[in-house]
Amino acid sequence: MTLNEYLTENNFEKKDLTILFSVGCVLNVKNGDTFPMMNDDTFDFDDPMNIVDMDNDRFSSEEWFETLAFGDKEVVEDHLNILKGI
């Protein structure tokens, strides 16, 4: 699925996505889904992982959270709090 197909089919806009370079993925800030960045700089929109689910299973996702760089970490934490209603 291409970026435009993902946006159109799911009623999102480009502003709803932010790239997390430190972990090689893009974050949908509206629903918390992350999508891996591929070698050709596209994203695999067919294989999402949600940051809320990942946060609830820190044992399996600890390395991902520990790899987040300074700016990316704050973006993820802010959106986790929003998605969890904190």
C-alpha positions, 0 to 999 in steps of 0.5 A: 500500500502506498502513502496516498492509498493509506491516507485515502483509505483511512481518511488521514492527512500527511500532517497526521504522520511523523517520522521517527528516524531513530527507530526507522518508522513513521507514527500516525499521531491520530491512532498510534500506529507505527509503520516500518521504514523500508530500504527505499525510504517508503513505509510498510503500511501493511504491517502496523504496530501500535504504540499503546499496545507496545507500551502495554507490553514493555517486555517485548518492546523495551528495545524499541523504546530504549532506541528512541532518540531525544526528540522522538522520545518526547513525541512518542511519550506525548502521543501515548499520553494523549491516546491513553487519555492521561 
